[in-house]
Amino acid sequence: MHYVDAALDLRRAATRLTDTQREALRLVMAGYTHYEAAARLGVSRRAVGYRLERAIATLRREER
């Protein structure tokens, strides 16, 4: 698969993420720890971890 096609597929998959999954993923990708992301989002560290797990699972499903 060409890189451009892969990037488009990833963008399409990202639209299937919930707002909370997308925000948790954005913060962690920006370098925040799970604890820091949790503080910014007003949730527990475990909630951030769960949101990331679900986001990754969604993105992996779209990869196939």
C-alpha positions in Angstrom: 0.0 0.0 0.0 1.2 3.5 -0.8 1.9 5.9 2.1 -0.7 8.3 0.9 -3.3 5.6 0.8 -2.3 4.5 4.3 -2.6 8.1 5.6 -6.1 8.4 4.1 -7.1 5.1 5.7 -5.9 6.3 9.1 -7.8 9.6 8.7 -11.0 7.7 7.9 -10.4 5.4 10.9 -9.8 8.4 13.2 -13.3 9.7 12.4 -14.6 6.5 14.1 -13.0 7.4 17.4 -15.1 9.1 20.1 -14.2 12.6 21.0 -12.8 11.4 24.4 -10.7 8.7 22.7 -9.4 11.3 20.2 -8.5 13.8 22.9 -6.7 11.2 25.1 -4.8 10.1 22.1 -3.9 13.6 21.1 -2.6 14.4 24.6 -0.4 11.3 24.8 0.9 11.8 21.3 1.8 15.4 22.3 4.0 13.9 25.1 1.7 14.0 28.1 1.9 11.1 30.5 -1.3 9.2 31.3 -1.3 11.0 34.7 -1.0 14.4 33.0 -3.6 13.6 30.4 -5.9 12.4 33.1 -5.5 15.7 35.0 -6.2 17.7 31.9 -9.3 15.7 31.1 -10.6 15.5 34.6 -10.6 11.7 34.7 -8.6 8.9 36.2 -5.4 7.5 34.8 -7.2 4.2 34.2 -9.9 6.0 32.2 -7.2 7.5 30.0 -5.6 4.0 29.5 -9.0 2.5 28.7 -9.7 5.3 26.1 -6.3 4.7 24.5 -6.9 0.9 24.4 -10.3 1.3 22.7 -8.8 3.9 20.2 -6.0 1.6 19.3 -8.3 -1.3 18.9 -10.5 0.7 16.6 -7.5 1.9 14.5 -6.2 -1.7 14.2 -9.6 -3.0 13.1 -9.6 -0.4 10.3 -6.1 -1.5 9.3 -7.3 -4.9 8.1 
